[in-house]
Amino acid sequence: MSDTLDTTTLVVATYNIHQAVGRDGRRDPARVARAIASLEVDLIALQEVDAEPGLHTVSVQMTELAAAGPYVAVPGPTMTRSSRSYGNALLTRLEVEQVRRFDLSLSGREPRGAIDARLRTACGHRLRCVATHFGLTARERRRQLEMLLRLLAQDRSESTVVLGDFNDWWPFSRVGRALARAMGSAPRPRSFPSEFPLLALDRIWIRPRRLLVDLRVEDTPLTRQASDHLPLVARLRMPAIPDSASGSSLLVVEDP
């Protein structure tokens, strides 16, 4: 595990938890929490987080998963009903300075979104994290890619990580090529299905690319059982000189 007192190293991950339903068909958030704890990461983006009725801001399921760190939970629901909250989430040990949430949905399709968070380590390193889950059709992904690229173009001043489940399996797809141009190339290890991974649906891009030390799929008996996706984990080497700007209070902005 990287320590946030470390001036150079951060570990980040993305994990589609499949509503905490494992390969055995059991919904078991505690098992997913154990899988997350085994990764020893500073930041993890989750997809398909399904909340039972209960707390309004942070789901019961997400609260249980956050305890694996312990982490601060940043919710990014894409569907909210009286009986259900469902979508994305970030869990992090880093200080959360700002959170923006963006709607990437297309009419007639399952709602999709992105979390755009500004984070800071204890040493002052700043990191922008954009976490998302793209749609199932090529048309959805093209439109969501356009929206995501506009979002990334708004601010290129900070170290940035883009991560999530992109539902994009072609080696030379438009999504992969466009994000490689915007962020730099990145490895694409196969993470789905967890029993016998064939497709690189889950991706992590780092900007600037030189920050990326290594990237791997965490393939263990526990992660193979806990979800139909395997977690994807990246290790970053942050700049040697930390940002000396003073911290700020948390700001949450909802995209209209």
N, C-alpha and C positions, 0 to 999 in steps of 0.2 A: 504494500500500500504506500502511496505517496503521502507525505505529511505536508499540510498547508504551510508549515513553517519552513519547508524546503524552498529555497529561492529559485529552483530551476525546473522541477518536475511536477507535472500534473497527469493524472490518469482519468480519461473520460470514456464513456461507453454509451451504446444504444441497445435497447432490448424491447422487442415486441413480446409482451407477456401473455397475449392471447386470453385476456380477461382472467388470468391466473388459472386457466384450465390446461392441465398437463396432457401428455400423450395417453395417460390412462383414463382420461375423461373426467377426472376429479378437479373441482375448483378448489385450489389450495393456496391462498395468498401467503401462508406461512412458508410453504416450500419455495415460492418465488422470492420471498424475503431472504431465505437462506442462500439462494442462488446469487442474489444481489450482494449480500454480505461477502460471499466467497470471491467476488471480483475485486474488492478492496479499491474502489474508485473514489475520486473526488467529486465526480459529476456523472449522472446517468440520465439519459432521456428514455422515457418509457412510452410505449404505444399500447393501445387497447386496454387502458386502465378502466375497469368497470366498477362503479361505486353502487353500493346498496343505499337505500334511503337512510339519512342520518344527518351528518354535518353538512352545512350549506356551502362552505368555502373550500374545504379540503375533504376529500372523500374518506370514508371509513377505511376502504381498502388501501388508499394511498397513504394514510396515516400509519397503517400497519407496515407497509413497505418502507416508509421513511425511517421507521425505528431500526431498520437493519444497519444504518450507518453509525450513529444516528445522523440523519440528513434533514435539511430544510426542504419542505415540499412546495413546489410551485405548480399549481394545477393549470391545465390547459384543456378543459372539456370542450368537445365539439358537439355533443348532444347533451342537453339538460332537460329533464322531465321531472314531474313530481315524484316519480318512482325510480329515477335513474339519472346518473351522471356518468358520461363515458367519453374517453378521448385520450389526450396526451398528458404527460406530466414530466417535470424535471425534479430530480432529487439531487441535492448538492450539499457539500461541506463548506463551500465558499460563501463569502458575503454576497448577498443579492442586493445590488444597487438599484436596478430598474428592471421592470418586466413589461413587455408589450405583447399583446395577443392579436393575431391576425386571422381573419376568416379566408380560407382558400377553397371554399365550397363552390360547386357548380350545381345549377338548378337540376333537380331530379336525381341527384346522386347523393351518396352518403356524405354528411357534413365532414369537412376536413379543416385543419387549422395549423398554425405555427406559433410557437412560443419564441420570442426574441428577448433574451435576458442578458443584462450586463452584470458581470460578476467580478469580484476582487478577492485575491488571496490575502492571507495575513501579512505577507511581505509586500503587498502593494501591486503585484502583477494584475493587470486587467484583462478580462477575456469576454468576448461577445459569443454567446451561444444561441444558435437558431436550430430548434428541434421541430420536426414535422413528421407527418405520415401522409404520403401521397395516395391518390385514388387507384382504382383497379383497372381503369381503361386508359388507353393511350391518349385519348382526347382530354381526359381529366388531367393527366400528368403533364401534357403540353401547356395547358392553361396554368396549372399550379407552378410549373417551372417558370413561366413568364412572371408571375406574381412574386415568386421567391427571388428571382434575379433582380427585380426592381427593389425589393426589400434590402438585399445585400448591397446594392449600389448606393443606398442612402448614406452609408458610413463605412469607409475603408480604413479608418484611422487606428482601429484596435485589432489585436489578434483575434481571429474568428474561427469558430468551429461550427460546421453545419453537419447535422447528424439526424438519423431517423430511419424509418422504413419507407423506401421510395417505390416499392412494388415494381421495380424496374430490373429486368433480368437480362436484357440483351447487352453483350459486351461493348458494343459501339452505338448505344442508343443516344437519342437526342438529349435526354436528361443527363446522362453521364458525361457526354462530351461538353455540354454547356457548363455544367458545374466544374468540370476540370479546367475550362478556360477561365472561369470566374475565381476559382479557389486554388487551382493547382491540381496536379494528378494525385491519385490516391489508390492504394491497393483495393481490390474488390474480392476478398475471401468469401466463400460460399457459407451461408448461414441458415438456409431454409431448404427442406424441412429438417428439423433438429435431429431426427433419427438417422437420416442419410443426406446431409446437405448437398444440394445440387445448384442452388440459385443464390446469387449475391443480391438479395433484396434489401439488406440492411447496409447502410453506408456511412462513412465518416470522412469529411473533407476538412483540412486545416489550412488556414491562411495566416501568415505566410507558410508555404509548404515546408520550409526548412525546420519548422518547429516539430514536425512529426518524426519521432524516433522509431516507433514500430507500431504495428497494427495487427491484431490477431482475433480469431474467433475463439471463444472460450467453450471448448467442447469437453465436457465432463459428464459422468453418469447423472449428476444432479441437473445440470443445464439441459441435457438431452431429454430428461423426463419432465421438467417444470413447465415447458412451453413448446409450441411447434416451431419457434425460432430459437437460434442460439444467440447469446449476447456477442456483440462486437466491441472490442476494447482497444483504445489507442493510448499510447504514452507520448506526452508532449514535453519538450525541453523549452522552457520559457526564457525570454531575454534575461541576460545577466544583470542588467540594471533595472530595478523595479520602478514602476510609476510612482512618483512621490506625491501625486495629487491627493488631497484629503478625501476621506470617504464622504458618502452622501446617504441620505435616508432613502428607504425603498419607495420607488414610484411605480405604480401599476397603471398602464394605459390600455384600454380596450380599443381595437380598431373598429371604426364605425361601419 
